[in-house]
Amino acid sequence: MISIIIPTLNEEKRLPKLLKSLQDQDFQGEYEIIVADAGSSDKTIEIAKSFGCKITKGGLPAKGRNEGAKIAKGKIFLFVDADVILPKDFLKRAIEEFSSRNLDCAGFAAEPLNKKPIYKFIFWVYNSFATLSERFFPLGWMAILAKRETHFKIKGFDEEIKIGEDHWYVKNAQKIGNFGFIKSAKIMGSTRRFERDGVIITCLKYIFVGIYTLLFGPLKRDIVKYEFNHYKDN
């Protein structure tokens, strides 16, 4: 079984699209969906229940993922952001490549839901760098696939990290197993943070965090302002 774990906070507009894309998957295996909610005041939980999801109390993304993992039954965990859409063949392709490469943890290539050239370029840069850095600087963004035992061996996501906890997670996973960057199953990702905070500022934040993490380790101080769900239009 695969456990799909989604941290949420007021995602009534985005979550249904992700859950519908999961419902439409061309996948014969068994899976469960767990929504770890950080106290939504909208219809997020109601929507999750209508799709048959398990509900647990979450928090910031790292805590939400960890809390979801605690009640998960699957041998493989798929941690995925609430504002993405998965192509119909995503699970099938992802699990096939994950198994054939004997991976313990994996990140994914991504394409922007907003097809403006600037976003297509940003995602191309990310995919290109993540492919090249697979062995020395693994990256995880929007979705991470990991074996159950790998997740618990590295003690899950570090909840003290302010930003970049996903990258630190895959880095720790690589230390004890095989990490791979999967390109055969792409995430369709939201660009709302770029739209809300600005392309240049958001890109600079990501670059700074990447360099800081590479040189000094995880960022556990409030150097970079990075809020969880601060969007008026979700």
BALOBA-1460 file (C-alpha; in Angstrom, 3 decimals):
// residues 234
<rec num="1" residu="m" x="0.000" y="0.000" z="0.000"/>
<rec num="2" residu="i" x="1.039" y="3.596" z="-0.671"/>
<rec num="3" residu="s" x="0.181" y="6.266" z="1.889"/>
<rec num="4" residu="i" x="-0.306" y="9.692" z="0.304"/>
<rec num="5" residu="i" x="0.187" y="12.390" z="2.935"/>
<rec num="6" residu="i" x="-0.957" y="15.972" z="2.339"/>
<rec num="7" residu="p" x="-0.371" y="18.842" z="4.806"/>
<rec num="8" residu="t" x="-3.120" y="21.467" z="4.529"/>
<rec num="9" residu="l" x="-4.232" y="24.849" z="5.793"/>
<rec num="10" residu="n" x="-7.268" y="26.506" z="4.188"/>
<rec num="11" residu="e" x="-6.951" y="24.695" z="0.856"/>
<rec num="12" residu="e" x="-10.626" y="24.433" z="-0.111"/>
<rec num="13" residu="k" x="-9.932" y="25.769" z="-3.617"/>
<rec num="14" residu="r" x="-6.812" y="23.744" z="-4.435"/>
<rec num="15" residu="l" x="-7.263" y="20.476" z="-2.552"/>
<rec num="16" residu="p" x="-10.234" y="19.216" z="-4.619"/>
<rec num="17" residu="k" x="-8.128" y="19.397" z="-7.790"/>
<rec num="18" residu="l" x="-5.378" y="17.272" z="-6.249"/>
<rec num="19" residu="l" x="-7.829" y="14.760" z="-4.786"/>
<rec num="20" residu="k" x="-9.691" y="14.495" z="-8.101"/>
<rec num="21" residu="s" x="-6.386" y="13.854" z="-9.892"/>
<rec num="22" residu="l" x="-5.651" y="11.084" z="-7.386"/>
<rec num="23" residu="q" x="-9.117" y="9.660" z="-7.871"/>
<rec num="24" residu="d" x="-8.505" y="9.507" z="-11.627"/>
<rec num="25" residu="q" x="-5.138" y="7.730" z="-11.420"/>
<rec num="26" residu="d" x="-4.441" y="4.865" z="-13.801"/>
<rec num="27" residu="f" x="-3.003" y="2.784" z="-10.963"/>
<rec num="28" residu="q" x="-3.938" y="-0.739" z="-9.947"/>
<rec num="29" residu="g" x="-2.222" y="-0.736" z="-6.558"/>
<rec num="30" residu="e" x="-3.796" y="0.065" z="-3.203"/>
<rec num="31" residu="y" x="-3.371" y="3.484" z="-1.624"/>
<rec num="32" residu="e" x="-4.739" y="5.648" z="1.164"/>
<rec num="33" residu="i" x="-4.898" y="9.430" z="1.413"/>
<rec num="34" residu="i" x="-4.136" y="11.201" z="4.677"/>
<rec num="35" residu="v" x="-4.789" y="14.913" z="5.146"/>
<rec num="36" residu="a" x="-2.871" y="16.475" z="8.032"/>
<rec num="37" residu="d" x="-4.654" y="19.747" z="8.678"/>
<rec num="38" residu="a" x="-3.188" y="22.711" z="10.535"/>
<rec num="39" residu="g" x="-6.511" y="24.134" z="11.711"/>
<rec num="40" residu="s" x="-8.328" y="25.204" z="8.554"/>
<rec num="41" residu="s" x="-11.230" y="27.607" z="8.959"/>
<rec num="42" residu="d" x="-12.692" y="26.884" z="5.517"/>
<rec num="43" residu="k" x="-14.097" y="23.664" z="4.007"/>
<rec num="44" residu="t" x="-10.770" y="21.839" z="3.654"/>
<rec num="45" residu="i" x="-11.606" y="19.062" z="6.131"/>
<rec num="46" residu="e" x="-15.138" y="18.688" z="4.788"/>
<rec num="47" residu="i" x="-13.754" y="18.276" z="1.259"/>
<rec num="48" residu="a" x="-11.121" y="15.788" z="2.412"/>
<rec num="49" residu="k" x="-13.766" y="13.670" z="4.122"/>
<rec num="50" residu="s" x="-15.956" y="13.726" z="1.016"/>
<rec num="51" residu="f" x="-13.090" y="12.116" z="-0.910"/>
<rec num="52" residu="g" x="-12.653" y="9.444" z="1.757"/>
<rec num="53" residu="c" x="-9.403" y="10.790" z="3.192"/>
<rec num="54" residu="k" x="-8.164" y="10.050" z="6.675"/>
<rec num="55" residu="i" x="-7.842" y="13.209" z="8.761"/>
<rec num="56" residu="t" x="-5.239" y="13.971" z="11.400"/>
<rec num="57" residu="k" x="-4.070" y="17.110" z="13.173"/>
<rec num="58" residu="g" x="-1.129" y="18.788" z="11.456"/>
<rec num="59" residu="g" x="0.790" y="22.029" z="11.739"/>
<rec num="60" residu="l" x="3.509" y="23.518" z="9.576"/>
<rec num="61" residu="p" x="4.347" y="21.276" z="6.579"/>
<rec num="62" residu="a" x="7.083" y="19.285" z="8.357"/>
<rec num="63" residu="k" x="4.853" y="18.513" z="11.328"/>
<rec num="64" residu="g" x="1.893" y="17.732" z="9.092"/>
<rec num="65" residu="r" x="3.912" y="15.208" z="7.121"/>
<rec num="66" residu="n" x="5.243" y="13.607" z="10.280"/>
<rec num="67" residu="e" x="1.811" y="13.385" z="11.865"/>
<rec num="68" residu="g" x="0.417" y="11.834" z="8.703"/>
<rec num="69" residu="a" x="3.210" y="9.272" z="8.662"/>
<rec num="70" residu="k" x="2.382" y="8.244" z="12.229"/>
<rec num="71" residu="i" x="-1.030" y="6.906" z="11.219"/>
<rec num="72" residu="a" x="-0.053" y="5.708" z="7.737"/>
<rec num="73" residu="k" x="-0.315" y="2.015" z="6.897"/>
<rec num="74" residu="g" x="1.637" y="1.998" z="3.635"/>
<rec num="75" residu="k" x="5.107" y="0.620" z="3.003"/>
<rec num="76" residu="i" x="5.768" y="3.647" z="0.788"/>
<rec num="77" residu="f" x="4.947" y="7.269" z="1.641"/>
<rec num="78" residu="l" x="4.178" y="9.954" z="-0.929"/>
<rec num="79" residu="f" x="4.364" y="13.393" z="0.657"/>
<rec num="80" residu="v" x="2.683" y="15.878" z="-1.637"/>
<rec num="81" residu="d" x="1.729" y="19.560" z="-1.385"/>
<rec num="82" residu="a" x="-1.956" y="20.437" z="-1.524"/>
<rec num="83" residu="d" x="-1.627" y="22.843" z="-4.450"/>
<rec num="84" residu="v" x="-0.381" y="20.415" z="-7.097"/>
<rec num="85" residu="i" x="-2.103" y="18.212" z="-9.660"/>
<rec num="86" residu="l" x="-0.860" y="14.753" z="-10.581"/>
<rec num="87" residu="p" x="-1.129" y="13.510" z="-14.186"/>
<rec num="88" residu="k" x="-3.264" y="10.399" z="-14.664"/>
<rec num="89" residu="d" x="-0.252" y="8.094" z="-14.988"/>
<rec num="90" residu="f" x="1.744" y="9.667" z="-12.153"/>
<rec num="91" residu="l" x="1.456" y="6.938" z="-9.514"/>
<rec num="92" residu="k" x="1.988" y="4.147" z="-12.019"/>
<rec num="93" residu="r" x="5.121" y="5.717" z="-13.494"/>
<rec num="94" residu="a" x="6.482" y="6.889" z="-10.143"/>
<rec num="95" residu="i" x="6.219" y="3.491" z="-8.475"/>
<rec num="96" residu="e" x="7.598" y="1.683" z="-11.521"/>
<rec num="97" residu="e" x="10.733" y="3.851" z="-11.646"/>
<rec num="98" residu="f" x="11.094" y="3.900" z="-7.856"/>
<rec num="99" residu="s" x="11.053" y="0.091" z="-7.779"/>
<rec num="100" residu="s" x="13.143" y="-0.535" z="-10.905"/>
<rec num="101" residu="r" x="15.931" y="1.765" z="-9.634"/>
<rec num="102" residu="n" x="15.722" y="0.241" z="-6.155"/>
<rec num="103" residu="l" x="15.297" y="3.668" z="-4.574"/>
<rec num="104" residu="d" x="14.686" y="4.437" z="-0.917"/>
<rec num="105" residu="c" x="13.715" y="8.075" z="-1.462"/>
<rec num="106" residu="a" x="12.966" y="10.207" z="-4.512"/>
<rec num="107" residu="g" x="12.214" y="13.719" z="-5.671"/>
<rec num="108" residu="f" x="10.319" y="14.650" z="-8.835"/>
<rec num="109" residu="a" x="10.578" y="16.816" z="-11.896"/>
<rec num="110" residu="a" x="7.862" y="19.467" z="-12.046"/>
<rec num="111" residu="e" x="5.976" y="21.529" z="-14.602"/>
<rec num="112" residu="p" x="4.126" y="24.777" z="-13.806"/>
<rec num="113" residu="l" x="0.351" y="24.911" z="-13.939"/>
<rec num="114" residu="n" x="0.740" y="28.510" z="-15.093"/>
<rec num="115" residu="k" x="2.313" y="28.226" z="-18.555"/>
<rec num="116" residu="k" x="3.827" y="31.704" z="-18.723"/>
<rec num="117" residu="p" x="7.364" y="31.551" z="-20.150"/>
<rec num="118" residu="i" x="8.959" y="32.841" z="-16.942"/>
<rec num="119" residu="y" x="7.489" y="29.988" z="-14.883"/>
<rec num="120" residu="k" x="8.353" y="27.395" z="-17.506"/>
<rec num="121" residu="f" x="11.935" y="28.682" z="-17.401"/>
<rec num="122" residu="i" x="12.125" y="28.576" z="-13.585"/>
<rec num="123" residu="f" x="10.850" y="25.009" z="-13.483"/>
<rec num="124" residu="w" x="13.247" y="24.003" z="-16.282"/>
<rec num="125" residu="v" x="16.165" y="25.418" z="-14.284"/>
<rec num="126" residu="y" x="15.055" y="23.501" z="-11.199"/>
<rec num="127" residu="n" x="14.616" y="20.230" z="-13.096"/>
<rec num="128" residu="s" x="17.984" y="20.617" z="-14.800"/>
<rec num="129" residu="f" x="19.865" y="21.402" z="-11.599"/>
<rec num="130" residu="a" x="18.081" y="18.666" z="-9.631"/>
<rec num="131" residu="t" x="19.045" y="16.141" z="-12.296"/>
<rec num="132" residu="l" x="22.692" y="17.196" z="-12.263"/>
<rec num="133" residu="s" x="22.906" y="17.416" z="-8.469"/>
<rec num="134" residu="e" x="21.147" y="14.103" z="-7.819"/>
<rec num="135" residu="r" x="24.233" y="12.481" z="-6.273"/>
<rec num="136" residu="f" x="25.812" y="15.346" z="-4.330"/>
<rec num="137" residu="f" x="22.883" y="17.651" z="-3.448"/>
<rec num="138" residu="p" x="19.509" y="15.859" z="-3.646"/>
<rec num="139" residu="l" x="16.404" y="18.027" z="-3.921"/>
<rec num="140" residu="g" x="12.779" y="17.494" z="-3.001"/>
<rec num="141" residu="w" x="10.102" y="19.995" z="-3.998"/>
<rec num="142" residu="m" x="6.300" y="19.658" z="-4.010"/>
<rec num="143" residu="a" x="6.435" y="15.868" z="-3.690"/>
<rec num="144" residu="i" x="8.733" y="13.275" z="-2.109"/>
<rec num="145" residu="l" x="8.473" y="9.502" z="-2.290"/>
<rec num="146" residu="a" x="10.077" y="7.466" z="0.492"/>
<rec num="147" residu="k" x="10.035" y="3.988" z="1.926"/>
<rec num="148" residu="r" x="8.395" y="3.711" z="5.317"/>
<rec num="149" residu="e" x="11.550" y="2.394" z="6.984"/>
<rec num="150" residu="t" x="13.621" y="5.194" z="5.463"/>
<rec num="151" residu="h" x="11.284" y="7.851" z="6.849"/>
<rec num="152" residu="f" x="11.444" y="6.517" z="10.386"/>
<rec num="153" residu="k" x="15.166" y="5.754" z="10.303"/>
<rec num="154" residu="i" x="15.923" y="9.434" z="9.651"/>
<rec num="155" residu="k" x="13.228" y="10.427" z="12.192"/>
<rec num="156" residu="g" x="11.048" y="12.116" z="9.608"/>
<rec num="157" residu="f" x="11.101" y="15.800" z="8.736"/>
<rec num="158" residu="d" x="12.969" y="18.162" z="11.043"/>
<rec num="159" residu="e" x="10.225" y="20.375" z="12.470"/>
<rec num="160" residu="e" x="12.710" y="23.022" z="13.654"/>
<rec num="161" residu="i" x="13.762" y="23.961" z="10.126"/>
<rec num="162" residu="k" x="12.189" y="27.239" z="8.987"/>
<rec num="163" residu="i" x="12.485" y="26.609" z="5.237"/>
<rec num="164" residu="g" x="14.026" y="23.855" z="3.146"/>
<rec num="165" residu="e" x="13.007" y="20.963" z="5.394"/>
<rec num="166" residu="d" x="12.153" y="18.926" z="2.303"/>
<rec num="167" residu="h" x="15.689" y="19.264" z="0.909"/>
<rec num="168" residu="w" x="17.184" y="18.324" z="4.277"/>
<rec num="169" residu="y" x="14.886" y="15.309" z="4.445"/>
<rec num="170" residu="v" x="16.071" y="13.863" z="1.130"/>
<rec num="171" residu="k" x="19.680" y="14.675" z="2.023"/>
<rec num="172" residu="n" x="19.365" y="12.627" z="5.217"/>
<rec num="173" residu="a" x="17.604" y="9.847" z="3.328"/>
<rec num="174" residu="q" x="20.472" y="9.691" z="0.836"/>
<rec num="175" residu="k" x="22.925" y="9.072" z="3.678"/>
<rec num="176" residu="i" x="21.284" y="5.751" z="4.510"/>
<rec num="177" residu="g" x="19.918" y="4.633" z="1.149"/>
<rec num="178" residu="n" x="19.498" y="5.301" z="-2.555"/>
<rec num="179" residu="f" x="18.080" y="8.646" z="-3.669"/>
<rec num="180" residu="g" x="16.883" y="9.307" z="-7.184"/>
<rec num="181" residu="f" x="15.360" y="12.195" z="-9.104"/>
<rec num="182" residu="i" x="12.382" y="10.836" z="-11.026"/>
<rec num="183" residu="k" x="11.612" y="12.412" z="-14.404"/>
<rec num="184" residu="s" x="9.175" y="9.862" z="-15.833"/>
<rec num="185" residu="a" x="6.402" y="11.063" z="-13.478"/>
<rec num="186" residu="k" x="6.119" y="14.855" z="-13.317"/>
<rec num="187" residu="i" x="4.309" y="17.010" z="-10.787"/>
<rec num="188" residu="m" x="2.074" y="19.790" z="-12.090"/>
<rec num="189" residu="g" x="2.945" y="22.504" z="-9.609"/>
<rec num="190" residu="s" x="1.368" y="25.753" z="-8.497"/>
<rec num="191" residu="t" x="3.170" y="29.042" z="-9.080"/>
<rec num="192" residu="r" x="1.107" y="30.974" z="-6.547"/>
<rec num="193" residu="r" x="4.078" y="31.751" z="-4.294"/>
<rec num="194" residu="f" x="5.911" y="33.329" z="-7.234"/>
<rec num="195" residu="e" x="2.755" y="35.251" z="-8.135"/>
<rec num="196" residu="r" x="2.098" y="36.393" z="-4.564"/>
<rec num="197" residu="d" x="5.629" y="37.246" z="-3.420"/>
<rec num="198" residu="g" x="7.228" y="38.092" z="-6.765"/>
<rec num="199" residu="v" x="9.411" y="36.036" z="-9.059"/>
<rec num="200" residu="i" x="12.746" y="37.659" z="-8.192"/>
<rec num="201" residu="i" x="12.222" y="37.652" z="-4.417"/>
<rec num="202" residu="t" x="11.001" y="34.052" z="-4.376"/>
<rec num="203" residu="c" x="13.857" y="32.818" z="-6.564"/>
<rec num="204" residu="l" x="16.417" y="34.631" z="-4.406"/>
<rec num="205" residu="k" x="14.935" y="33.035" z="-1.281"/>
<rec num="206" residu="y" x="15.213" y="29.556" z="-2.774"/>
<rec num="207" residu="i" x="18.774" y="30.154" z="-3.971"/>
<rec num="208" residu="f" x="19.839" y="31.556" z="-0.605"/>
<rec num="209" residu="v" x="18.337" y="28.631" z="1.285"/>
<rec num="210" residu="g" x="20.004" y="26.157" z="-1.063"/>
<rec num="211" residu="i" x="23.437" y="27.717" z="-0.637"/>
<rec num="212" residu="y" x="22.999" y="28.126" z="3.131"/>
<rec num="213" residu="t" x="21.935" y="24.494" z="3.529"/>
<rec num="214" residu="l" x="24.837" y="23.275" z="1.413"/>
<rec num="215" residu="l" x="27.428" y="25.295" z="3.368"/>
<rec num="216" residu="f" x="26.067" y="25.424" z="6.911"/>
<rec num="217" residu="g" x="23.278" y="22.877" z="7.233"/>
<rec num="218" residu="p" x="19.535" y="23.350" z="7.811"/>
<rec num="219" residu="l" x="18.160" y="26.856" z="8.306"/>
<rec num="220" residu="k" x="16.624" y="26.973" z="11.777"/>
<rec num="221" residu="r" x="16.627" y="30.728" z="12.246"/>
<rec num="222" residu="d" x="14.110" y="33.258" z="10.939"/>
<rec num="223" residu="i" x="16.520" y="34.737" z="8.412"/>
<rec num="224" residu="v" x="14.093" y="34.285" z="5.533"/>
<rec num="225" residu="k" x="10.419" y="35.146" z="5.885"/>
<rec num="226" residu="y" x="8.537" y="32.136" z="4.561"/>
<rec num="227" residu="e" x="4.935" y="31.663" z="5.643"/>
<rec num="228" residu="f" x="2.773" y="28.577" z="5.323"/>
<rec num="229" residu="n" x="-0.311" y="29.506" z="3.299"/>
<rec num="230" residu="h" x="-0.640" y="33.272" z="3.247"/>
<rec num="231" residu="y" x="-2.614" y="33.489" z="0.027"/>
<rec num="232" residu="k" x="-5.896" y="35.318" z="-0.373"/>
<rec num="233" residu="d" x="-6.654" y="33.403" z="-3.554"/>
<rec num="234" residu="n" x="-5.971" y="29.703" z="-3.109"/>
